[in-house]
Amino acid sequence: MGRSVLFAVALGVACFGLPSISALAAPATTTTLPARIVAAGDAYALHLLDAQPIPSEAREVTSLPAPLAPNGDVGESAGVRQAHHLYLLPLSVSVDQYVRAHLPEGEKVTETGSGNAPNAYPVFNLGLSLTCVSPHITFCGVYYQTTEAKNGEQELRVDVQVIYLPIVHAKMPTSGVVTVTGYGQTSLMDGSSDPTSVVLTHRQALALRTVVAELKDFGGGMCAEDSLMLKISVVKGGRVAWAATADECPGALTITSAKANLSLYDRSCSFWHVVDSFFVSGTANGTKSDSKVCVDSQDG
């Protein structure tokens, strides 16, 4: 179930915890983040960077003989926090082998590659995915780059990227008629079809409101191909007072109401577990299937 993602605001990315998604756009945040959010995100990125395995032979430096460019899966924007360390170490040390043998719990190698430039040594890349436990975070990644230095040593640059955003507590009303619509078939190319709509009981509506309130700020991004996974509507006095749609890629729950328009990160498994429970066996199978592409913990 491949997805072709557009590069928005200088980015593009492989995102942890999102199986079959080839890339995600960095947040297209247009407003300035609160200083406390920026400071907390910077601190988190630096803490994560300091936890990464570094060979004992490496010595930290402030600059490299042949500068290595910043590396990562998301570009620069208001919501992205970045940190890096630079090292020199003997050419005989295999950074790749060392990192693989000393991965912190929960981290795994998900990206490898190399690049070449005229009159320069090849640059080798290693990307790690992990679960960052914070309701502020929708993405985090670790990236190693190595290349031979002109003095016979080896250069190493380690980057961390974290999308760190304010917590948004969206409030879905439960008074009125709450209807959820899922689809028997979803398709990134052809759209969604065979809809099934369910009017929720008050207890079901309360359960849905709870998991919606736990969703994170999405921040932005878009895909070249997408499909509709879910619709939610709350009707009062014959009018739609609150509505939301969830898409498959890049994974946003877009909310429209008189009070606020929000875009939340919809890849919470707890959210989809509740949604799936509304549909009886044999209905909304496309929605149920696609909902399995979720993050096991909304904190990750």
N, C-alpha and C positions, 0 to 999 in steps of 0.2 A: 504494500500500500504506500508507494512512494509519493513524496510531496515535493513540488518544485517551488522554492521560496524566492520571492523577490528580495533584492538587496535594498534595504531602506536605510537612509542616513548612514551610509558608509559601513555596512556590516555584512554579516551573513553567518549562519552557524549551526554546528551540530549541537544539539541540546541534550543535556543529561535527562534520563528518565522519560524520554519521549520516543519510544520505539518507532522505527520506520520514518521518523521525521528527519529529513536531510539537513534542515537549517531553520533557524528562527531569527526574525529581525530583532535588533536591539530596540529598547524602549524609545518610542517617539515622543518622549515627555516634552511638553512645550512650556511648562511652568517651572519655576525654580523650586528645587526641593528644600525643605526646612534644613537649617544648619545642623540640627541635631541628627537628622537622618543621614546627611552627608558624613558627619563625623562618625556615626555608628557604623555606616557602611565601610568607610575607610578602615576603621579599627577591625572590623570583621575580616576584610580582605587581607590585612597585614597579619592577623592571627592565623588565618588559613595558610598564608604563604610560609610563615615560620614553622608550621607543622609538617612541611613537605620534606621528604628524605633527600639529604645532600651528602655525597661521599665525603669521608673524613679528610681526604687529601685536598679538597677544594678550599680555597681561601677567598673570602669575599672582597670585592673591589668596588670602587665607585664608578669606574669606567672600563671599557674593554678596548684592546688595541684595534680590533675591527668591530665597530658597534653592531649589535644585533637589534633588529627592529622589534617593537612590541608585538607580542603574539597572543592570539585568542580567537574565540568564536564570535564575539560580539564587538561592534565598533564602539566609538565614543558617543555617549549621550548623557543626559542629566542623571539617569538612573544607574549607570554603570560605574562601579567602583573598581579600580585597578591598583595592583601593587606588584613590584618585581624586585628581585635580587640578582646581582651579577657576580660571577665567580671565574677564577682561573684555576686550572688543575692539570695534572700530568696527562699527556695524550694517551698514556697506557690505560687509564681508567675508563671503563665502559659505563657511562652514565645510564644508558638504557638498561643494562643488566642490573645495576645497583638499584635503580628505582623500582624495577619489577620485583626485586627480591625484598624490598623494604616498604612496600606500599602500606600506608595507614589503613586501618580497618574501614571497609566500605568504599575504598577507592579502587578503580580499575582502569587499565589502559584501554582507551577507545579510539585513539587517533595516532597514526604514525605516518611519517613522510619525510621527504627531503627536497631541497631546492638548490638550484645552481644559478650563479650570476657570473658575468664575464670578469676575469682576473680576480676571482675570489674562490676560497675553498667551499665545498658543499656545506649546506646547513641541514642538520638533521632535527626532526621535530617529534615530540612525544606528547600526546594529550591525555589527560586523566579526567574521568568523570567521578562524581561523588554526590552524596546527599548532604546538603547544607541545612541544618535544622534551625530554621527561623521563619516565623510567619511573614517576615519582610522580604524573603528571598524567593525569586522565581527561577534563577539560574546561577550556577557557579561552575567554574572550570579551572584546571591547572595545566600549564603548558611549559615544557622544557625545550630549549633550543641549544644545540651544541655545534661548534665548528672549530676547526684547527686554527690556532693563532699563529701569526707570522714568526713568533719567537720559539716555536716548537711546542708550546703548551696548547691547552684546549680551553676554549671559552664556553661558558655555560650561562644562560639566562633563564630564569624561572619567573613566569608570569602567573598571576591570579586575576580572574575576572569574576565579579559578583554583580548581579542585578539586584539592587537593594532599594526597595520602595516603601512608602508609607503603607500602613495597614488600613484597609477600607472595610468598614462594616456596613455592607449594603442591607437595607431593611426592606424585605418583601412584605407587602401587606397580606393579611390572611382573611380580612373581612371582604366579602364579595365572592364571586365565583372564580375559583382558581382552576385553570385548565392547562394540562401538560400534553403536548403533542410530540410523539416520536415517529420514526419512519421505518418501514419495512426494508427499504433499500436506500443506501446512501452511496454516492459516487462523486469522486473529486472532479470527474469530467462531465457527468451528466446530471448532477444535482441529486436531490432526494425525492423519493416517491413512496407511495403506499402509506399514507399517514394514518396514525391511530391517536385519537384524542381521548383523554381521561379527565373527568371532573374530580378533583381531589376532595376527600373528606377534610374536615377541619383538622383532624389529627395528622393527616398526610401533609396538609399545607404547612402546619407548624414544623414538621420534620424537614420539609423543603426549605422553609425560611431559615432554619438553623444552619443547614449546610451552605446555603447561599451567603449567609453572614460570615462564614469562615473562609470564603474565597479571598485570594490575594489580588492586589492591583495587578493588572496585566501589563500596562505600560505602553503597549503598541506593537506594531509589526503587521505584516501581511504576507499572504502566499499567492503564488500564481494560480494555484488550483485549490478549491475549497468545496466543502459540502455542508449543508445544514444538518445538524444532529438533533436539535431539540428546540421547541418553542414553549414558552410559558406566558400565560396571560392572566391578569386579574381584572375582572369586569365588575364595576360598581355602577348601579343606576343605569345600566344599559351601555356604559362607556368603558373602554379599556383604560384603567387607571395606572396600570403597571405592566410592562411587557419585557420579555427577554428572549434572546436567541443564543444558542450555543453552536459554535462551528467546530469543524474537525481540524482545520489548520488555518491559522497558527494556534488555535485553542483558546478562544475568548468567549466569555458570556457577556453579551452586549445588552445592557439594561437601559430601557427608556421609561421615564416617568415624569410627572410634572415637577418633582423636586430635584431630580438629578439624572444625568445620563452618565453611565459608568461602563467601563470595560474591565472585566475581571478575568483572571487566569482560571480556565475551566477544567484543568487537568487534575483535579482532586478526585481520588478514588472514592472518598466518602460521599462526595456530591453525586457521583454516578451510581453508587450502590443504592442510594435513596431513590434516585430517578428510575433506575431499572426496576425497583420494587413496585412501581405504579402500574407496570404493564404485565398483563397475564401472559402465560406461555404461548408462543406462536405469534405474538404481535410485537411490532417495533423492533424486529430482529436486527435491522441495520444499525439502529441507535444503540442497542445493547452490545453489538459486536464492536462498534467503534469506541464505545465508552471504556473498553478494556485498555485502550491506549491512555493510561492515566498514571500519575505518580502515586506510589503506594502510600506516601504520607504527604498531606497538604503542607507539612512543615518543610518538606524537602524541595 
